[in-house]
Amino acid sequence: MFETRPARLMALTTLLALALSMSACGKKQAPKMQGGPPEVSVITIAPQRVTLTTELPGRTSPHLIAEVRPQVGGIIKKRLFVEGSDVKAGQVLYQIEPASYEATLASARAAQARAEAILGTARLKAQRYRDLVKIKAVSQQDNDDAQAAFKQAEADLAAAKAAVETARINLAYTRITAPISGRIGRSSVTEGALVTASQPTALATIQELSPIYVDLTESSADLLRLKHELAGGLLQKDRSGAQATVRLILEDGTPYPLPGILKFSEVTVDPSTGSITLRALFPNPKQTLLPGMFVRAQVEEGVNDHAILVPQRGVTRDPKGGALVMLVGADDKVEPRPIQVARTVGDNWLVSDGLKPGDRVIMEGIQRARPGTPVKVVPFSAAPATAAATPQPAAAKK
């Protein structure tokens, strides 16, 4: 019994010494784990010249459109075009049976010849009576009647000529021609159909597709914002008096290769949608754009010569949803800075307030830095940043 007790005390003493030595070793290793201030990558804010655009939905509409209707009645004798083909202005599209109009023209010409013959006789008689009345060979009344008959014959001839012209025009109207150049659609009548003058149903429709209009819709609130930005100097027009450039994205997501120009905007707001219509004009040599297609248009709003852009990855949100960035101050300490963002420009935020040129925004290493703590600053490199940005969604899920 006396021998085991000292052995137990010896063992406890040994264990206590080992614990104290391990604790001392841990205290000595702690300073080695600190290793100095954390390293962060930053970008230095510098103003840039940026052309700002907005994307608007729209639909295409023809530059010119004309509905072909007859101006005289009759039976369609021939259709002289291929449906869906291109036609030229003045090209004959339909031929109405002209026989009755040819007869009317011939009758009018005969009436004109008769009026001309009567006029010749009346002229000679009026001249003869004018000389005879001077020597009292005829009465004044007979002379007056002769002069009146001459004038009536002149009026009858003028009416006959007008009748001939009317008959000639009606005969020409039997050849229904294209009022404009463009692509013609399907025909609503066939040969043998009876048509009437100025009928409500069009025989066919012609549309000019090159160039072509694109009608865009923009909310009145966005239009007011744009006017305020231009008035306040935040935006400037790219060139004095130049029309804004518009680019299209087609329904399948492919860009349309040819740019257009913004022509005008409506002067009234649609009360049902609160939007206005903008009209742009695009060249369409290959007729890729067809009337009624849905497109998305990128319209140039203006130029900001001193834009402050921050990559989206460098902007976070505070608990209230406001935009926030982490800066490195003059003493290399981290400080949070709330900012106001206006819109996205590519993969950047356009900052309207909160940052100034020379500010250093932390892009990488923010997890190791806390507000008020000193950090080691290194320049941000875009190439590794792209690789580092890939796993971020997984980290965010954690």
C-alpha positions as CSV (number, residue, x, y, z in Angstrom):
1,M,0.0,0.0,0.0
2,F,2.8,2.5,0.9
3,E,4.5,1.6,-2.4
4,T,1.6,2.2,-4.7
5,R,0.7,5.6,-3.3
6,P,4.0,7.3,-4.3
7,A,3.7,5.6,-7.7
8,R,0.3,7.2,-8.3
9,L,1.5,10.6,-7.2
10,M,4.5,10.3,-9.6
11,A,2.1,9.4,-12.5
12,L,-0.2,12.4,-11.8
13,T,2.8,14.7,-11.6
14,T,4.1,13.5,-14.9
15,L,0.7,14.0,-16.6
16,L,0.4,17.5,-15.2
17,A,3.8,18.4,-16.5
18,L,2.9,17.2,-19.9
19,A,-0.3,19.2,-20.0
20,L,1.5,22.4,-19.0
21,S,4.2,21.9,-21.6
22,M,1.5,21.4,-24.4
23,S,-0.3,24.5,-23.2
24,A,3.0,26.5,-23.4
25,C,3.7,25.1,-26.9
26,G,0.2,26.2,-28.0
27,K,0.8,29.7,-26.7
28,K,4.1,30.0,-28.5
29,Q,2.5,28.8,-31.9
30,A,-0.4,31.3,-31.8
31,P,1.6,34.3,-33.0
32,K,2.8,32.2,-36.0
33,M,-0.8,31.5,-37.2
34,Q,-1.7,35.3,-37.3
35,G,0.8,35.9,-40.2
36,G,0.1,39.7,-40.7
37,P,-2.8,41.6,-42.3
38,P,-5.0,39.8,-44.9
39,E,-4.4,40.5,-48.6
40,V,-7.2,42.0,-50.7
41,S,-7.4,42.8,-54.5
42,V,-8.7,46.2,-55.4
43,I,-9.6,48.3,-58.4
44,T,-9.0,52.1,-58.5
45,I,-12.1,54.0,-59.7
46,A,-11.5,56.2,-62.8
47,P,-14.1,57.9,-64.9
48,Q,-14.9,56.5,-68.3
49,R,-16.7,57.5,-71.4
50,V,-19.7,55.3,-71.8
51,T,-22.5,55.2,-74.5
52,L,-25.7,54.2,-72.7
53,T,-28.4,52.2,-74.4
54,T,-31.8,50.9,-73.5
55,E,-33.6,47.8,-74.8
56,L,-37.1,48.2,-75.9
57,P,-39.6,45.7,-77.4
58,G,-41.1,46.4,-80.8
59,R,-42.7,45.2,-84.0
60,T,-41.9,45.7,-87.6
61,S,-44.2,47.5,-90.0
62,P,-43.9,48.3,-93.7
63,H,-42.4,51.6,-94.9
64,L,-45.2,52.0,-97.4
65,I,-48.5,50.1,-97.8
66,A,-51.2,50.4,-100.4
67,E,-54.4,48.5,-100.9
68,V,-55.3,48.0,-104.5
69,R,-58.9,48.8,-105.3
70,P,-60.8,49.3,-108.7
71,Q,-61.9,52.7,-109.7
72,V,-64.4,51.5,-112.2
73,G,-66.7,48.5,-112.2
74,G,-66.6,45.5,-114.4
75,I,-65.5,41.9,-114.9
76,I,-61.9,40.9,-114.1
77,K,-60.6,39.6,-117.5
78,K,-57.0,38.9,-116.5
79,R,-54.7,38.9,-113.4
80,L,-51.3,39.9,-114.5
81,F,-49.0,39.3,-111.5
82,V,-47.7,36.4,-109.4
83,E,-48.9,36.4,-105.8
84,G,-46.0,37.1,-103.4
85,S,-43.8,38.7,-106.0
86,D,-42.2,42.1,-106.2
87,V,-44.0,44.6,-108.4
88,K,-43.0,48.1,-109.7
89,A,-45.1,51.3,-109.5
90,G,-47.2,51.5,-112.6
91,Q,-47.1,47.8,-113.4
92,V,-50.5,46.4,-114.6
93,L,-52.0,44.0,-112.0
94,Y,-55.5,43.4,-113.3
95,Q,-57.4,44.0,-116.6
96,I,-61.1,44.7,-116.4
97,E,-63.2,44.0,-119.5
98,P,-62.8,47.3,-121.5
99,A,-65.4,46.9,-124.3
100,S,-68.1,49.0,-122.7
101,Y,-65.6,51.8,-121.8
102,E,-64.1,51.7,-125.3
103,A,-67.6,52.2,-126.7
104,T,-68.3,55.1,-124.3
105,L,-65.1,56.7,-125.4
106,A,-66.0,56.4,-129.1
107,S,-69.4,57.9,-128.5
108,A,-67.8,60.8,-126.6
109,R,-65.4,61.4,-129.5
110,A,-68.3,61.4,-132.0
111,A,-70.1,64.0,-129.8
112,Q,-67.0,66.1,-129.8
113,A,-66.8,66.0,-133.6
114,R,-70.4,67.0,-133.9
115,A,-69.9,69.9,-131.4
116,E,-66.8,71.1,-133.4
117,A,-68.9,71.1,-136.7
118,I,-71.7,73.1,-135.0
119,L,-69.2,75.5,-133.6
120,G,-67.7,76.1,-137.1
121,T,-71.1,77.1,-138.5
122,A,-72.0,79.2,-135.5
123,R,-68.7,81.1,-135.7
124,L,-69.1,82.0,-139.4
125,K,-72.7,83.1,-138.8
126,A,-71.7,85.2,-135.8
127,Q,-68.9,86.9,-137.8
128,R,-71.3,87.6,-140.7
129,Y,-74.0,89.1,-138.5
130,R,-71.5,91.3,-136.7
131,D,-70.6,92.9,-140.1
132,L,-74.2,93.2,-141.3
133,V,-75.6,94.8,-138.2
134,K,-73.2,97.7,-138.7
135,I,-74.9,98.6,-142.1
136,K,-78.3,97.8,-140.7
137,A,-78.7,94.8,-143.0
138,V,-79.9,92.6,-140.1
139,S,-81.6,93.5,-136.9
140,Q,-79.8,93.8,-133.6
141,Q,-81.9,90.9,-132.3
142,D,-80.7,88.6,-135.1
143,N,-77.1,89.6,-134.4
144,D,-77.6,88.9,-130.7
145,D,-79.0,85.5,-131.4
146,A,-76.1,84.6,-133.6
147,Q,-73.5,85.7,-131.0
148,A,-75.4,83.7,-128.3
149,A,-75.5,80.6,-130.6
150,F,-71.8,80.9,-131.2
151,K,-71.0,81.0,-127.4
152,Q,-73.3,78.1,-126.8
153,A,-71.6,76.1,-129.5
154,E,-68.2,76.8,-127.7
155,A,-69.6,75.6,-124.4
156,D,-71.0,72.4,-126.0
157,L,-67.6,71.7,-127.5
158,A,-65.9,72.2,-124.1
159,A,-68.5,69.8,-122.6
160,A,-67.9,67.2,-125.3
161,K,-64.1,67.4,-124.8
162,A,-64.6,66.9,-121.0
163,A,-66.8,63.8,-121.8
164,V,-64.1,62.4,-124.0
165,E,-61.5,62.9,-121.3
166,T,-63.8,61.2,-118.7
167,A,-64.3,58.3,-121.0
168,R,-60.6,58.1,-121.7
169,I,-59.8,58.1,-118.0
170,N,-62.4,55.4,-117.2
171,L,-61.0,53.2,-120.0
172,A,-57.5,53.7,-118.5
173,Y,-58.9,52.6,-115.1
174,T,-59.8,49.2,-116.6
175,R,-56.0,48.6,-116.4
176,I,-55.5,48.4,-112.6
177,T,-51.9,49.3,-111.9
178,A,-49.6,49.2,-108.8
179,P,-49.6,52.5,-106.9
180,I,-46.2,51.8,-105.3
181,S,-43.3,49.4,-105.7
182,G,-43.0,46.6,-103.2
183,R,-44.1,43.0,-102.5
184,I,-47.7,42.1,-103.4
185,G,-49.7,39.7,-101.3
186,R,-52.4,37.2,-102.3
187,S,-55.2,38.3,-104.6
188,S,-58.8,38.4,-103.1
189,V,-60.4,37.9,-106.6
190,T,-59.9,35.6,-109.5
191,E,-60.5,36.1,-113.2
192,G,-64.2,36.4,-113.9
193,A,-65.1,38.2,-110.7
194,L,-67.3,41.2,-110.7
195,V,-65.7,44.3,-109.1
196,T,-67.2,47.7,-108.4
197,A,-65.7,51.2,-108.1
198,S,-64.2,52.0,-104.7
199,Q,-65.4,48.7,-103.2
200,P,-64.5,48.1,-99.5
201,T,-62.6,44.9,-100.1
202,A,-59.1,45.4,-101.5
203,L,-58.1,43.3,-104.5
204,A,-54.5,42.9,-103.1
205,T,-52.1,44.7,-100.8
206,I,-48.6,46.0,-101.7
207,Q,-46.0,46.6,-99.0
208,E,-42.6,48.3,-99.4
209,L,-40.2,46.3,-97.2
210,S,-36.9,48.0,-97.8
211,P,-36.5,50.1,-95.8
212,I,-38.8,49.0,-93.0
213,Y,-40.1,50.6,-89.9
214,V,-39.8,49.2,-86.3
215,D,-42.3,50.6,-83.9
216,L,-41.0,50.5,-80.3
217,T,-42.7,51.1,-77.0
218,E,-41.1,53.0,-74.1
219,S,-42.8,53.9,-70.8
220,S,-43.4,57.6,-70.1
221,A,-41.4,57.2,-66.8
222,D,-38.3,56.1,-68.7
223,L,-38.7,59.0,-71.1
224,L,-38.9,61.5,-68.3
225,R,-35.8,60.0,-66.7
226,L,-33.9,60.3,-69.9
227,K,-34.9,64.0,-70.3
228,H,-33.9,64.7,-66.7
229,E,-30.5,63.0,-67.3
230,L,-29.9,65.1,-70.5
231,A,-31.0,68.3,-68.8
232,G,-28.9,67.6,-65.7
233,G,-25.7,66.9,-67.7
234,L,-25.5,63.2,-66.7
235,L,-26.0,62.3,-70.3
236,Q,-25.0,64.2,-73.5
237,K,-25.9,63.6,-77.1
238,D,-23.2,61.8,-79.0
239,R,-23.2,64.2,-82.0
240,S,-24.9,67.5,-82.4
241,G,-28.1,67.0,-84.4
242,A,-27.4,63.4,-85.1
243,Q,-30.2,60.8,-85.0
244,A,-29.9,58.1,-82.4
245,T,-28.6,54.7,-83.6
246,V,-30.7,51.7,-83.1
247,R,-29.7,48.0,-83.3
248,L,-32.0,45.0,-83.4
249,I,-32.1,41.6,-81.8
250,L,-34.3,39.1,-83.8
251,E,-36.8,36.7,-82.4
252,D,-34.3,33.8,-82.3
253,G,-31.8,35.9,-80.4
254,T,-29.5,36.7,-83.3
255,P,-28.4,40.3,-83.9
256,Y,-29.6,42.0,-87.0
257,P,-26.4,43.1,-88.9
258,L,-27.6,46.5,-90.2
259,P,-28.1,49.5,-87.8
260,G,-31.1,51.8,-88.0
261,I,-31.9,55.3,-87.0
262,L,-34.6,56.7,-84.6
263,K,-36.9,58.8,-86.7
264,F,-39.5,60.2,-84.2
265,S,-41.6,59.6,-81.2
266,E,-45.3,60.0,-80.7
267,V,-46.6,63.1,-78.9
268,T,-49.2,61.4,-76.8
269,V,-49.0,58.7,-74.1
270,D,-51.2,55.6,-74.5
271,P,-53.5,55.9,-71.4
272,S,-54.1,52.1,-71.2
273,T,-50.3,51.2,-71.1
274,G,-48.6,54.4,-70.0
275,S,-46.2,54.2,-72.9
276,I,-45.3,56.0,-76.0
277,T,-44.3,54.8,-79.5
278,L,-40.9,55.4,-81.0
279,R,-40.4,54.7,-84.7
280,A,-37.0,53.6,-86.2
281,L,-36.1,53.0,-89.8
282,F,-33.9,50.1,-90.9
283,P,-32.5,49.1,-94.2
284,N,-33.8,45.7,-95.3
285,P,-32.1,44.8,-98.6
286,K,-32.5,41.0,-98.2
287,Q,-36.0,41.4,-96.7
288,T,-35.0,39.5,-93.6
289,L,-37.4,41.7,-91.6
290,L,-41.1,41.0,-92.4
291,P,-44.1,43.1,-91.2
292,G,-45.4,42.0,-87.8
293,M,-42.2,40.4,-86.5
294,F,-41.4,40.9,-82.8
295,V,-37.9,42.3,-82.2
296,R,-35.9,43.9,-79.3
297,A,-34.2,47.1,-80.1
298,Q,-31.2,48.6,-78.4
299,V,-31.5,52.4,-78.6
300,E,-28.6,54.8,-77.9
301,E,-29.8,57.2,-75.2
302,G,-26.6,59.3,-74.9
303,V,-23.0,59.5,-73.7
304,N,-21.7,59.9,-70.2
305,D,-18.2,61.3,-70.4
306,H,-17.4,60.8,-66.7
307,A,-19.2,57.5,-65.9
308,I,-18.2,55.7,-62.7
309,L,-18.4,51.9,-63.3
310,V,-18.0,49.2,-60.7
311,P,-17.9,45.4,-61.5
312,Q,-21.0,43.7,-60.2
313,R,-19.0,41.2,-58.3
314,G,-17.6,44.1,-56.1
315,V,-21.1,45.3,-55.1
316,T,-23.1,43.7,-52.2
317,R,-26.4,44.6,-50.5
318,D,-27.1,45.8,-47.0
319,P,-30.0,44.4,-44.9
320,K,-32.3,47.0,-46.4
321,G,-31.4,46.1,-50.0
322,G,-29.2,49.1,-50.7
323,A,-26.0,48.8,-52.8
324,L,-22.8,48.6,-50.7
325,V,-19.1,48.4,-51.6
326,M,-16.0,47.8,-49.4
327,L,-13.2,50.4,-49.8
328,V,-9.6,50.6,-48.7
329,G,-9.1,54.0,-47.1
330,A,-5.9,56.1,-47.0
331,D,-4.6,54.3,-44.0
332,D,-5.2,50.9,-45.7
333,K,-8.1,50.1,-43.5
334,V,-11.4,48.6,-44.7
335,E,-14.5,50.8,-44.7
336,P,-18.0,50.2,-46.0
337,R,-19.5,52.7,-48.4
338,P,-23.2,52.8,-49.5
339,I,-23.7,53.8,-53.1
340,Q,-26.5,54.6,-55.5
341,V,-26.6,52.6,-58.8
342,A,-28.5,53.7,-61.8
343,R,-28.3,50.7,-64.2
344,T,-26.1,47.9,-65.4
345,V,-23.7,48.5,-68.3
346,G,-22.5,45.0,-69.4
347,D,-21.2,43.3,-66.3
348,N,-20.7,46.6,-64.4
349,W,-22.9,48.8,-62.3
350,L,-23.2,52.5,-63.3
351,V,-22.8,54.4,-60.0
352,S,-24.7,57.7,-59.7
353,D,-23.6,58.6,-56.2
354,G,-21.3,57.4,-53.5
355,L,-17.9,56.9,-55.3
356,K,-15.4,59.3,-56.7
357,P,-12.2,58.9,-58.8
358,G,-9.3,57.5,-56.8
359,D,-11.5,55.3,-54.5
360,R,-10.2,51.8,-54.1
361,V,-12.9,49.1,-54.2
362,I,-12.2,45.6,-52.9
363,M,-12.9,42.9,-55.4
364,E,-11.3,39.8,-53.8
365,G,-10.5,38.9,-50.2
366,I,-13.4,40.7,-48.6
367,Q,-14.2,37.5,-46.5
368,R,-10.8,37.9,-44.7
369,A,-11.2,41.6,-44.1
370,R,-13.5,43.3,-41.6
371,P,-14.5,47.0,-41.4
372,G,-11.8,49.0,-39.6
373,T,-9.1,46.3,-39.9
374,P,-5.8,47.0,-41.9
375,V,-5.3,45.0,-45.1
376,K,-2.5,44.4,-47.6
377,V,-3.5,45.9,-51.0
378,V,-2.7,44.3,-54.3
379,P,-4.0,45.2,-57.8
380,F,-7.0,43.3,-59.0
381,S,-6.3,41.1,-62.0
382,A,-9.2,40.4,-64.4
383,A,-7.9,37.0,-65.7
384,P,-7.7,35.2,-62.3
385,A,-10.9,37.0,-61.2
386,T,-12.8,35.2,-63.9
387,A,-11.6,31.9,-62.7
388,A,-12.2,32.7,-59.1
389,A,-15.8,33.9,-60.0
390,T,-16.8,30.4,-61.1
391,P,-17.2,28.8,-57.6
392,Q,-18.8,31.8,-56.0
393,P,-22.4,30.6,-56.5
394,A,-21.6,27.4,-54.6
395,A,-20.1,29.5,-51.8
396,A,-23.1,31.7,-51.7
397,K,-25.3,28.6,-51.2
398,K,-23.4,27.7,-48.1
